[in-house]
Every structure is written in C-alpha cells, then in structure tokens.
Amino acid sequence: MKAPEQYDPSKPSSKSSTPPQSMQQSAKSPAIPVGMPTITQNHKRTTQVEKKPFQWQFLLPKYWGIWLLLVVFLPMIYLPLRWQFWLGRKLGILIYKTVGSRRRDTLINLKLAFPEKPEAERELMAKQVFVNQGIGVFETLCAWFRPDVFTRTVSISGLQHLVNAQNENRSVILLGAHYTMLDLGGMLCTQFFPMDGMYRQNNALLDWFVYNGRSTILGKQIASRDMRSFVESIKAGHVIWYSPDQDYGLKQGVMAPFFGVPAATITASRRMAKLGDKQHPPALMALHTYRQTPDNLPSGKRPHYHLTITPELDNYPSNDEVADATRVNEVLEGLIRIDPTQWMWFHRRFKNGPDGRTDIYK
C-alpha cells in the first residue's frame, strides 16, 4: 500500500505534491516590524571561537562527492524559505525512495516503537521523517549562513527553569536529541541564552565544515572525549548542549527502555552531573526543538518553531544507573512524541542488546 506523503501527528492527511504556487507567482513573507532586532543582532554567546583552518587534503578525490553536494545546495539557501521547504520535501522523498537501507531501518524502528499503529501509518510516518530531514538540511544551512531569515519565528516555554539555575550560579546541561531541524534548534536557543555544545568527530572535511558552521552559533564546541574543556565550561557556569539519544554500545552505557524497547543508553550524563562545584552542582534539563508549521509552508507565511525546556531532573544522579538512564529516556521519549516524525528514526537506535549486537536490522 502506498502511503500518502504528509504525516500530521494528530491527524494524518494527504497533501498535494505540486510545486508551491509562489514558484510561478512570488509572494513575500510578512514584513518584520521596523526596529525589531534580527537573529544575528539578538544572538547570545559566551565567547567568539576561531574557525578551523582549511586543509589542502580536503581537495583529495575522496572528498569530491562532498564538495559537489556543497556546490549544489549552498546557492539554494538564498531562495525564499517556502521554495527551500519544497525542495527539502522533494529531497527527503527522493532519499526515502532510493536509500533502501535507511528506509528499512526507519520502518523497523517505528514498528518497534509504535507496534499499535497500522503498517500504512508507520509507512506514512517514515516518509515524513525523511521529508522533515530534507527540510532540515536547508534549515541548518540557513542557520549557519543566513540566520536572519528566521527572525520572529520562535517561541519558548520553560525558560524560567534555566534562568533560575543560572541565577543560582549553576551550570546547565541541556539534554537534547537528534531532531531533524539539526542546528537551527541551537541557533534559536541562542536567542535566549548563550550555549556550548558537544560533538563527535567523523569525516575530516565534514567535521571542518560543520565545526565552522556551528562556530556562528555556539560559544564553545567540545569534542566528546575532551573532558577537560567540558569541566571548564561547567566551572564557568555555562549552558551545555548534549544529546544522549543514540546507541553507542554498553562500554559506557546500560540497557534501559526507550519507547518500550530495551536500548543501549549512554550514562555519561550521570558523570557530568557530578562535576563542578559541589555546592552548586550542574542542573540537568531536557531540550525539545520542533517546527510547528507544516512542511508545505503557506504562501506569504514564515515557519514557526517552538523550544521547550523541562524542569530540572531532581535527585539526579541517584545510586542506580539503570534507573537514571530510564528517567532520561522517558523524558526524551515524551518530548519526541510531540511529533515523532521530527526525530531521526533512520539511526539504528536498537542495534545493541545485553549480549552485544542484535539481529534486529538484518
């Protein structure tokens, strides 16, 4: 059964896949009031970090595919947002149809997490995950290179939890997740508070490109193994963005339920919460970022994004690391359920079991 192309978490419906009418007849977004600060003018950061220098090895043939993608996509971010959303939608559907392994992993994950839903609805959700991720590519590139297009597009709830902790001279560890809007979430957060972030190193060229892109957003970027820099940020009372929602095995994790499925869950946040001043320990909260407007952005409208910061996790960490991991997973799951299709279900979240690798994805 072929699923419709649009998924609404509250009311599934089928949307037209025709190009936006504005591609034939231009329509401008509502004007921003005179004197209102832009995203760039209102941006908050703790420090200005230096960008990583270019390396000549990036010109080697093994990186040519990445350069080709950059040459194709970067000019597109200067199109109106509505056109970018339409292109992102088509990009997501193309990847859904052509990258079979990722589509299959997504459908397996959704079947495990939502066994009560009909297969056709899970297929619909899976397609929307890729649509949202396609749009997320453009959202992230704009966040790095053209952030002012998102002026007057964000609201926030729960900010008082973070402000109260900061007023007590405490650092804040924001537990994020791999949402499809990617770094746009970080850019929108820095409209309200400065923030550092943690990252994992992968491809050298992509690391250089992503690091330099994020340097326009974050005060400091901390490599996942650089605990010295992390402790420095904790002692300085900074807000640090950390995402513990992927499967990194059991070497530094435990098995804890996630959407009712046993999942290898990293426990680094327990160690992080013990660092810094004993009298003013870090406050652990969760962060949710998502797009409230549909992917088929109405003509003349801007998208709208909402940020949610949860209350601090009380009595964390406890003496039970499994209980702590379960609490973190429950908080993240509750936030992801607001719109499940804006989380990256194409990652192999359940690839490890108590005895090592599982055969779930075979």
Beta strands, then each sheet from edge to edge (+ up, - down):
strand 1: 154-157
strand 2: 172-175
strand 3: 196-199
strand 4: 221-223
strand 5: 239-242
strand 6: 253-258
strand 7: 261-266
strand 8: 283-291
strand 9: 305-309
strand 10: 352-353
strand 11: 356-357
sheet 1: 1+ 9+ 8- 2- 5- 3- 4-
sheet 2: 6+ 7-
sheet 3: 10+ 11-
end
